[in-house]
Amino acid sequence: MSHPDPPALGAGHSSSAPSSWAGSAAIGLGWGYFYGSIGDNQPHQHHAMQIVLARTPLRIWLESAGWRECHGFVIGAGVAHQLTDTGQAMKMIFLEPESERTRYIASRLHSGGMELSHAQSFGLWERLEQIGHHDLSQAIADVLCPATTDSDARRDDALIQQLLDKLPHSLPDKITAQQLAQGVHLSPSRFQHRFVNYTGMALRPYLRWLRLLTALTAISRGASLTQAAVDAGFADVAHFSRTFRRHFGFAPRHLLKIRFIA
């Protein structure tokens, strides 16, 4: 899908973006985190919901709403947008759109986005400083979803955990719920229900994030993009690149200059 170019930014703002990203990043099952300066940032859309935070105002463009200036913004999944390069460090959170908490946030978006108040933006920034990126879901709940319960927490399920433990390191490109259900002697529908209850995601997005996590872990240890794609079970590096860009909106080659944090 093509998108019209955004209008001119006006005096004092550059429409050009740096060629690469710089900073640190982390990824887990259903989430990604980036802290640093942005690059490779023409109008685009991607699969993950994105939360953008900045200490000083940033300018953001949405196809449905035009330009605006704010300290924090939630961008819905599949929404065309662009961020301006201000030279400042930003924090970005990427979320699987089908997780329970992400669906709750999505229900509050208007025209595909939601500007965060000054208190929400700084509150979420501070919560991330306090509890770290491993507790992204809790930080988001504390600031953006205080009325929700902790219903998206993992439910104990030894059978599903055993299945996850036995998944091959290099995941095959085609793996179905029916195959996995047969391995644990459950009907496909019952398996899917228990899988979602335990992981917070359906099988297909879970496996996509697991492949991405495996590939990025390999890159953080010095592997090439090609080797990382093979390690994670992608058909080839082009398949990995398409999947990564579809999720996050920029090319994985920029990962080679980003420091990964555990």
C-alpha positions, 0 to 999 in steps of 0.5 A, a space after each residue: 500500500 502506498 502513502 502520500 508524502 507528508 506535508 512540509 515540516 516547516 522552518 526549523 525541522 528537517 524532513 530528512 532522516 539519518 541513514 541508520 538507527 543508533 542506540 540500544 534495543 531488546 526484544 521478547 515474546 510479543 514486545 520490542 524496545 528501543 532507546 536511542 536516535 531514529 533513522 530510516 524513517 520515511 512514511 511507513 506502517 507496520 504490524 506492531 503497535 508502537 508507543 513513542 516517548 521523548 523528553 522534549 517534544 517530537 513531531 509525528 505525522 499520521 496519514 489520518 491526522 497530519 502533523 502534531 507535536 507531543 511528548 508521547 504518542 501511541 500509534 496503532 498497528 497498520 497505521 501510516 506514520 512518520 517521526 521527525 529526527 530531532 537528534 534527541 534520544 527516544 524510547 519506543 515500545 513495540 507490542 504485538 497487537 493481538 495481546 490482551 493489553 494491546 487490544 485494550 489500548 487499541 480500543 482507546 485510539 482515535 483515527 489510529 493514534 492517541 496522544 499521551 498527556 504530559 503526565 502519561 508520557 513522563 510517567 511511562 518514561 520514569 516507570 521504564 527507568 525504574 523497572 526496566 524493559 523486562 516489565 514493559 507490560 507492567 509499566 504500561 499497565 501502571 500508566 496507561 491501563 490502570 483500570 485493567 486487571 492483570 488478566 493477561 498474566 501467564 497462567 500456569 500450564 505445565 503441558 504447554 510449557 513442556 511443548 514450548 521447551 521441546 520446540 526446535 531451536 531453528 523453527 520450521 517455516 510451516 508448523 501448525 496448531 494441529 501438529 502441536 495439538 496432536 503431540 500433546 493429545 489435545 484437540 486443535 481448539 482446546 490446544 489453541 485455547 490453552 496456548 493463548 491462556 498461557 502465552 497471551 498470544 495465538 500460535 502464529 504470532 507467537 512463533 513469528 516473535 520467537 523466530 525474530 527473537 532467535 534471529 536478533 539473539 544471533 545478531 547480538 552475538 555477532 552473526 550475519 543477517 544471513 546466518 541469523 535468518 537460517 538460525 531462526 528458521 526463516 526461508 532466507 534472509 529476504 524472508 527475515 528482512 520482510 518479516 522484520 520490516 513488517 513488524 517494526 517498520 525499518 530494515 534489519 541491516 540497521 540492527 548491526 549498529 544497535 547494541 542489544 541489552 539482555 
